[in-house]
Amino acid sequence: MRSVIIWLSLSICAFAQLPLGSVSNVARASCTEGFAPGATCYTATVSCPKTVDIGVTWGTKGTGASRIVFILGNGGTQPGGADLAQEYNDAGFALTQITFASDWEDGGDLLAAACRPATLLDYFHARTSGAYCAQGVSAGSGAIAYGMAWYGLGPELNNVELTVGPVFSDIVQGCKVPDAPAITVRPTNGAPFLDKPQYNNEWPSVSSWTGTACLPKGESSAEGLEKEAEQSTVQAGATRSFPHTSIAAWDCNNGLNPSAAQSYLFLQQVTTPWTLTALTGCTGAEGTATGVTPQGVLAEVATAKDMIAKCVKPR
């Protein structure tokens, strides 16, 4: 069993370790609740190696040459980001919201399941002529990080905004018993704070998604910990250099769930520049709607402004 997760140093050209899937059966559809008013929606099927096919729906608002893709947390089964559509449209970006018919993480192997959102992100990149960027919340941030670290999306994404995540960086530390120690998160904007990497109410979902016993009543098994290590974003073989991508993370500093610790575990291994802003005043574990930056700016305002400023296609 690997008791410590180590990243291998890779050349900048070695971006994709795992194959992407395909998108088929694309058809126009009615937009359901949660999509931005005036969006155009489609349904499709995503097929990936080592996983069953999954249905998806996306809605795009705006006709700009540049695009921002938004992935919400949990299983990604609800659209997010509708409140940002007008602001992004006014700045020249189309906003694409993604939803899945069931949890994108389903299947008993998170690393393999991450092919699903990665395949969609690649699909939209191929249909975007301007700047191309992604924004995620919690597990949505985890989907983006998997895509960058394992599915070759680094060269495609000009900027990513990772809010309260990525959350699957080190699943071993999230699931193991006895507990892993708390981590000192050191933001680039804000004061250091402690956060525990253990999953809390998320453990039943993580158990289902990984096919392991996350936070078992007794001590974790060596077999279970090995499977969790093999599904983590941070492990040997992952890409950790993203010279084409600006990376910004935004994490609540209240220590109420592991999103900040897991986010920092990912960022610590990235060898190219990144920023991490500590948010105070979050409602509950991940309620960034009330969170503010050290400069007193509402988190959602600061994140959108950062996206607009940094989602730029290199000349």
GIVENQUI-V810898 format. One record per pair of residues at least 24 apart in sequence whose C-alpha atoms are under 10 Angstrom apart, sorted by the first residue. I is the first residue (numbers start at 1). J is the second residue. Records with the same first field share a line. If there is no record, write none. Layout:
I: J, J
This chain:
1: 221, 222, 223, 224, 225, 226, 227, 229
2: 172, 222, 225, 226, 227, 229, 230, 235
3: 172, 222, 225, 226, 229
4: 170, 172, 173, 229, 235
5: 170, 172, 229, 230, 232, 234, 235, 236
6: 234, 235, 236, 237, 238, 269
7: 234, 235, 236, 237, 238, 239, 240, 269, 270
8: 235, 236, 237, 238, 239, 240
9: 236, 237, 238, 239, 240, 241, 271
10: 236, 237, 238, 239, 240, 241
11: 239, 240, 241
12: 154, 155, 239, 240, 241, 242, 243
13: 152, 155, 239, 241
14: 152, 237, 238, 239, 241
15: 148, 149, 150, 151, 152, 153, 154, 155, 238, 239, 240, 241, 242
16: 147, 148, 149, 150, 151, 152, 153, 154, 237, 238, 239
17: 149, 150, 151, 152, 237, 238, 239
18: 49, 111, 112, 115, 147, 149, 150, 151, 152, 238
19: 48, 49, 112, 115, 118, 119, 150, 151, 152
20: 47, 48, 49, 112, 114, 115, 116, 117, 118, 119, 120, 122, 123, 147, 150, 151, 152
21: 46, 47, 48, 49, 51, 53, 115, 116, 117, 118, 119, 120, 122, 123
22: 46, 47, 48, 49, 53, 115, 116, 119, 120, 122, 123
23: 47, 48, 53, 54, 55, 56, 116, 119, 120, 122, 123
24: 55
25: 55
26: 56, 57
27: 57
28: 57, 58, 59
29: 57, 58, 59
30: 57, 59
31: 57, 58, 59, 60
32: 57, 59, 78, 79
33: 78, 79
34: 59, 78, 79, 80, 81, 82, 83, 97
35: 59, 60, 61, 78, 79, 80, 81, 82, 83, 85, 96, 97, 98, 99
36: 60, 61, 62, 79, 80, 81, 82, 83, 84, 85, 86, 95, 96, 97
37: 61, 82, 83, 85, 86
38: 62, 85
39: 82, 85, 94, 95, 96, 97
40: 96
41: 96, 97, 98
42: 98
43: 99, 100, 101
44: 100
45: 100, 101, 116, 120
46: 100, 115, 116, 117, 119, 120
47: 115, 116, 119
48: 112, 113, 114, 115, 116, 118, 119
49: 112, 113, 115, 116
50: 107, 109, 112, 113, 115
51: 105, 106, 107, 108, 109, 110, 112, 113, 114, 115, 116
52: 106, 107, 113, 116
53: 116
54: 100, 101, 102, 103, 104, 106, 116
55: 99, 100, 101, 102, 104, 116
56: 98, 99, 100, 101, 102, 104, 116, 117, 120
57: 97, 98, 99, 100, 101
58: 96, 97, 98, 99, 100, 120
59: 95, 96, 97, 98, 99
60: 85, 94, 95, 96, 97, 98
61: 85, 86, 88, 89, 93, 94, 95, 96, 97
62: 86, 88, 89, 90, 92, 93, 94, 95, 96
63: 89, 92, 93, 94, 95
64: 88, 89, 90, 91, 92, 93, 94, 95, 128, 129, 130, 131
65: 92, 93, 94, 127, 128, 129, 130, 131, 132
66: 91, 92, 93, 94, 95, 125, 127, 128, 129, 130, 131, 132, 133, 311, 312, 313
67: 92, 93, 94, 95, 96, 124, 125, 127, 128, 129, 130, 131, 132, 133, 134, 311
68: 93, 94, 95, 96, 97, 124, 125, 128, 131, 132, 133, 134, 135, 157, 159, 160, 307, 308, 311
69: 93, 94, 95, 96, 97, 98, 120, 121, 124, 125, 132, 133, 134, 135, 136, 160
70: 95, 96, 97, 98, 99, 121, 133, 134, 135, 136, 137, 140, 141, 144, 160, 161
71: 96, 97, 98, 99, 100, 117, 121, 134, 135, 136, 137, 138, 139, 140, 141, 142, 143, 144
72: 97, 98, 99, 135, 136, 137, 138, 139, 140, 141, 143, 163
73: 103, 136, 137, 138, 139, 140, 141, 142, 143, 163, 164, 165, 167
74: 103, 104, 105, 137, 138, 139, 140, 142, 202, 205
75: 99, 100, 101, 102, 103, 104, 105, 106, 138, 139, 140, 205, 209
76: 100, 101, 102, 103, 104, 105, 117, 136, 137, 138, 139, 140, 143
77: 101, 102, 103, 104
78: 102, 103
80: 135, 136, 137, 140
81: 135, 136, 137
83: 300
84: 300, 301, 304
87: 304, 305, 308
88: 304, 305, 307, 308
91: 308, 309
92: 130, 308
93: 130, 131, 132, 133, 308, 311
94: 128, 132
95: 133, 134
96: 124, 134
97: 135
98: 140
103: 205, 209
104: 139, 140, 143, 209
105: 139, 143, 205, 206, 208, 209, 210
106: 205, 206, 208, 209, 210, 211
107: 208, 209, 210, 211
108: 206, 207, 208, 209, 210, 211, 212, 227, 231
109: 208, 209, 210, 211, 212, 227, 228, 230, 231, 232
110: 143, 146, 168, 171, 206, 208, 209, 210, 211, 228, 230, 231, 232, 233
111: 143, 146, 147, 150, 151, 168, 209, 210, 228, 230, 231, 232, 233
112: 146, 150, 231
113: 143, 146, 209, 210, 231
114: 142, 143, 144, 145, 146, 147, 150, 151, 231, 233
115: 143, 146, 147, 150, 151
116: 143, 147
117: 143, 144, 146, 147
118: 143, 144, 145, 146, 147, 148, 150, 151, 152, 153
119: 147, 151, 153
120: 147
121: 147, 153, 156, 157
122: 147, 151, 152, 153, 156, 157
125: 153, 156, 157
126: 156
129: 313
130: 158, 311, 312, 313, 314
131: 156, 157, 158, 159, 310, 311, 312, 313, 314
132: 156, 157, 158, 159, 160, 245, 311, 312, 313
133: 157, 158, 159, 160, 161, 245, 246, 307, 308, 310, 311, 312, 313
134: 158, 159, 160, 161, 162, 307, 311
135: 159, 160, 161, 162, 163, 248, 303, 304, 307
136: 160, 161, 162, 163, 164, 165, 166, 249
137: 161, 162, 163, 164, 165, 166, 167, 250, 259, 286, 288
138: 162, 163, 164, 165, 166, 167, 168, 251, 259, 260, 262, 263, 286
139: 163, 164, 165, 166, 167, 168, 259
140: 164, 165, 166, 167
141: 165, 166, 167, 168, 249, 263
142: 166, 167, 168, 169, 232, 233, 259, 262, 263, 266
143: 167, 168, 233
145: 169, 233, 234, 263, 266, 267
146: 231, 232, 233, 234, 238, 239
147: 233, 239
148: 233, 238, 239, 240, 241, 242, 245
149: 233, 234, 235, 237, 238, 239, 240, 241, 242, 266, 270
150: 233, 234, 237, 238, 239, 240
151: 238, 239
152: 238, 239
153: 242, 244, 245
154: 239, 240, 241, 242, 243, 244, 245, 246
155: 242, 243, 244, 245
156: 244, 245, 313
157: 242, 244, 245, 246, 247, 311, 312, 313
158: 242, 243, 244, 245, 246, 247, 307, 310, 311, 312, 313, 314
159: 244, 245, 246, 247, 248, 306, 307, 308, 309, 310, 311, 312, 313
160: 245, 246, 247, 248, 249, 306, 307, 310, 311
161: 246, 247, 248, 249, 250, 275, 303, 304, 306, 307, 310, 311
162: 247, 248, 249, 250, 251, 263, 276, 303
163: 248, 249, 250, 251, 252, 259, 260, 263, 276, 277, 286, 288, 299, 300, 303
164: 249, 250, 251, 252, 253, 257, 258, 259, 260, 261, 262, 263, 278, 279, 285, 286, 287, 288
165: 249, 250, 251, 252, 258, 259, 260, 261, 262, 263, 264, 265, 266, 286
166: 233, 249, 251, 258, 259, 260, 261, 262, 263, 264, 265, 266, 267
167: 197, 199, 232, 233, 257, 258, 259, 260, 261, 262, 263, 264, 265, 266
168: 197, 199, 206, 228, 231, 232, 233, 234, 258, 259, 262, 263, 265, 266
169: 197, 229, 231, 232, 233, 234, 235, 259, 261, 262, 263, 264, 265, 266, 267
170: 197, 198, 228, 229, 230, 231, 232, 233, 234, 235, 261, 262, 263, 265, 266
171: 197, 198, 199, 206, 210, 214, 225, 226, 227, 228, 229, 230, 231, 232, 233, 234, 262
172: 197, 198, 214, 215, 220, 224, 225, 226, 227, 228, 229, 230, 231, 232
173: 197, 198, 199, 214, 215, 225, 228, 229, 232, 258, 261, 262, 265
174: 198, 199, 200, 202, 203, 206, 214, 215, 228, 258, 259, 261, 262
175: 199, 200, 202, 203, 206, 207, 212, 213, 214, 215, 216, 220, 224, 225, 228
176: 213, 214, 215, 216, 218, 219, 220, 221, 222, 224, 225, 228
177: 214, 215, 216, 217, 218, 219, 220, 221, 225
178: 215, 216, 217, 218, 219, 220
179: 215, 219, 220
182: 255, 258, 261
183: 258, 260, 261, 262, 264, 265
184: 260, 261, 264
185: 251, 253, 260, 261, 262, 263, 264, 265, 268, 276, 278
186: 260, 261, 264, 268, 276, 277, 278
187: 249, 250, 251, 253, 260, 264, 275, 276, 277, 278, 279
188: 249, 274, 275, 276, 277, 278
189: 250, 275, 276, 277, 278, 279, 293, 294, 295
190: 253, 276, 277, 278, 279, 280, 293, 294, 295
191: 253, 277, 278, 279, 294
192: 253, 278
193: 252, 253, 254, 255, 260, 261, 278
194: 253, 254, 255, 260, 261
195: 252, 253, 254, 255, 256, 257, 258, 259, 260, 261, 262, 264
196: 255, 256, 257, 258, 259, 260, 261, 262
197: 255, 257, 258, 259, 260, 261, 262, 263, 264, 265
198: 257, 258, 259, 261, 262
199: 257, 258, 259, 262
200: 256, 257, 258
201: 257
202: 257, 258
232: 266
233: 265, 266
234: 262, 265, 266, 267, 268, 269, 270
235: 266, 269
238: 269
239: 269, 270, 271
240: 266, 267, 268, 269, 270, 271, 272
241: 269, 270, 271, 272, 273
242: 270, 271, 272, 273, 274
243: 271, 272, 273
244: 272, 313, 314
245: 272, 273, 274, 310, 311, 312, 313
246: 272, 273, 274, 275, 307, 310, 311, 312
247: 272, 273, 274, 275, 276, 307, 310
248: 273, 274, 275, 276, 277, 303, 306, 307, 310
249: 274, 275, 276, 277, 278, 303
250: 275, 276, 277, 278, 279, 288, 291, 293, 299, 300, 302, 303
251: 276, 277, 278, 279, 280, 282, 285, 286, 288, 291, 293, 299
252: 277, 278, 279, 280, 281, 282, 283, 284, 285, 286, 287, 288, 291, 292, 293, 299
253: 277, 278, 279, 280, 281, 282, 285, 286, 291
254: 278, 279, 280, 281, 282, 283, 284, 285, 286
255: 284, 285, 286
256: 282, 284, 285, 286
257: 284, 285, 286
258: 285, 286
259: 285, 286
260: 285, 286
277: 302, 303
